[in-house]
Amino acid sequence: MTRLRGGAVTAVAVLVAVAGCKAEQDKGASGPGRTGGSAALSAADSLTVKGRAPKTGYSRARFGTAWADTDSNSCDTRDDILKRDLKDVKFTGGTCKVSYGLLEPDPYSGKEITYRRGRSQVDIDHVVALSDAWQKGAKYWDPGKRIALANDPLNLIAVDASTNRGKGDGDTATWLPPDKSYRCTYVAAQVAVKKKYGLWVSAAEKAAMKKVLTGCPNQKLPTGGNPTEAPERFRAR
């Protein structure tokens, strides 16, 4: 299942269809869909294994203001992802603020969800949760790298809010999407983000990643997204 659908984020990306997924062309930076690159299983095997560090010191503010416009397209990151992932998008006051759209289907549950601004039916999920990232390397980064991770389209996807709330800051070892048909794509996205940013994985997490990806040995690794350092004008605590 490819989760990139219309909407400008940065440059044109071409998706390659694999394992029953439909190729689409997007005008934005790559999100967590099935794209080109090294095989996801091989990439998972290359991730560094360490224990989970303490959560001490974590807060959302460590990753900057929510939905910062780090790509400087004059739209906040949340609306960028809504434009990319929803169908039949409608706007309020221009072409940034998404007021309506259809999530058909939601990648996590397989349900069809209608998005209306102001109602909590659609979340923008960090595929690699920020708290999980903090405990696996991000606490040692410069703020600009943490801000980049929090706003990178490669690590963001529009999903059903109620399903997403059950994920918390879980990694592959503790949470997978209920829709089994999306699990290979989801795990490949987590691998891609962790590899791009140099985050480590726990032993249980790596084993879980490899278990899922062994069932789809041709799964490709998502690529693209934003640079791994946010512009200097952005600040985090």
Beta strands, then each sheet from edge to edge (+ up, - down):
strand 1: 13-14
strand 2: 25-26
strand 3: 87-91
strand 4: 98-103
strand 5: 113-116
strand 6: 122-126
strand 7: 156-160
sheet 1: 1+ 2-
sheet 2: 3+ 4- 5+
sheet 3: 6+ 7-
end
